[in-house]
Amino acid sequence: MKFMIMLHVLGIVIWVGGMFFAHQVLRPVAADLLEPPLRLQLWVGVFRRFFPWVWVCVAAVLGSGLFMIMLMGGMKVIPLYVHAMLGLGLIMMAIFAHVFFAPYARLKKSVENQDWKTGGASLANIRQMVGINLSLGLLTIALATAGALLA
C-alpha cells in the first residue's frame, strides 16, 4: 500500500505541479517577452517534453488509485471523498486526452505551417483547459488531504 501511495502522490505532484508552473509562471512570462511565432514554438517544445510525463502520470495515478481502492475493499466500502477523488481524476484525464488529441495537435500543425493565428487560438484553448484541470487537480488534492475530516 505504501508503494502505491508513493506512486500516486508522485504522479499527482508531477502532473498538477507541472500545470501550475506552466499556467501561473511560464505562460505570463512567455506572453510578456516573446512574439507569437517564438511563443508558439516554445509551447510546442514545452508540451512535447511535458505531455509524455503526463501520460505516465495518468497511468500511475489511475493504476495506483484503483489498486488502493481494491485493497481497501472496493467501491462499495470506500468513503465518499474517495469516490469524488476518482470522479475528478477521471474528468481530469478526459480533459487531458482532449487537449492532447485536439488543440495540441492543431497547435503543432499550425506551428509547422507557420499559421500563427490558428496556433494562437489553439494555445488559448489549451490554456483554458489547463486552467480547468489545474483547478480540478487542486480540488482533488484538497479532498485527498482533508476528505477524511469531512467523512
N, C-alpha and C positions, 0 to 999 in steps of 0.2 A: 504494500500500500504506500509506503514512504517513497519508493521509487516512482510510483505513478503520480503522487502529489508533486514531486520534484519536476517530472516531465511536464505535467500540466502547468505548473507555475512558470517554468522556463518558456514554454510556448506562449503563454499569455504575456509575459514580460517583453519578449522579443516583438510579438505582433502589436500589442497595444502601445508599448513604448516607442516602436518604430513609427506608428501612426501619429503619436503625439509629437515626436520630433519633426516629422515631415510636415504636419499640418500647422503646428504652432511656432516652429522655429525656422526650418528651411524655406518653406513657402513664402513667408513675408520678406525674408532677406533676398531670395531669388527674384521676387517681384520688384523689389526696390532697385536691385543692382543690374539686372540682365534684361536686355531687349528680348522681345518674344522669340526670335529664332534660337538664340542661345538658351533661353529659359526652357523652351520646349525640348530641346536636345538634352539639357541637363535632366529634366524629369524622366525622359525615356531611359536615360542611363541609370538614374536612381531606381526606377521601378524594375528595370532589368536585373538589378542586383538584389532588390528587396523582395520582389514577389516570389522568387523560388524559396526564400526563407519563410514567407507567409504560408506557402503550400505545405512545407514541412511542419510548421506550427499548427496549421489546421489539422493535419493528420495526427500530430502528437496530442493536441488538446482533445480532439474528438475521441481518439482511441483510449487515451488515459481516463478521460471523463466517463466514458461508457464502461470501461473496466472497473473503475471505482464504484460506479452505481451497481454493477453486478456484485462486487464484493460486499456492498452494504445491504444486499438482499433484493435488489431490483427496483423497478419503477414504483411498485405498489407501496414500498416502505420508506422511500427517501422523502425528506422534508420538502415542503412546497417551494422553499427558496432554491433547492437544487433543481427542481423542475423548471423554475424560472431561469436559472443559470443556463440550463440545457437549451431552453427555448431561445433565449437571447443569443447564445452561441451559434445555434443553427441559423438564425437570421443573419448574424454577422458573416457566417461562412457563405451564405447565399449572396449577400451583398458583395463580398469579395470576389466570388466567382463571376458575378455580373460585371464588376469593374474590370476584371482580368480579360474576360472574353468579349466585352463590348467597347466601352470607352477607351480602355488601354490599347486594344487592337486598333481602334480608329486613330488614337494618338500616334502610335508607331507608324502607321501608314501615312498619316498627314505629315509627319516629320520627314519621312523618307521622300515624299513628293513635294516637300517644301510648301505645303499648304498651311500656312501659319494661322489663318482664320479658323479653319476646321480643327486644327490642332489645339488652338486656344479654347474652343468650345468643348473639346473632349477633355482637356485638362480641367476646365471649370466643373464639368460633370464629375470627374474623378475627385476633385477637391470636396464637392458637396457630399458624395458618397462616403469618402474617408471621414468627413466630419460627423456624419451619422454613425458610422461604425466606431469611431473613437468614443462618441457619447455612449453608445451601447456597451462598448468594452469597459469604460469606466463604471457604468452602472452595474455591470456584471461583477466587476472587482468589488464594488461596494457590497453587493449581495453575498459574495463569497466570504467577505471578512466580517460582515455584520448580520448576515442572514440568520445565523443561529440565535441571535438575540431577538429576532422577530418571530421565531417559531414557537 
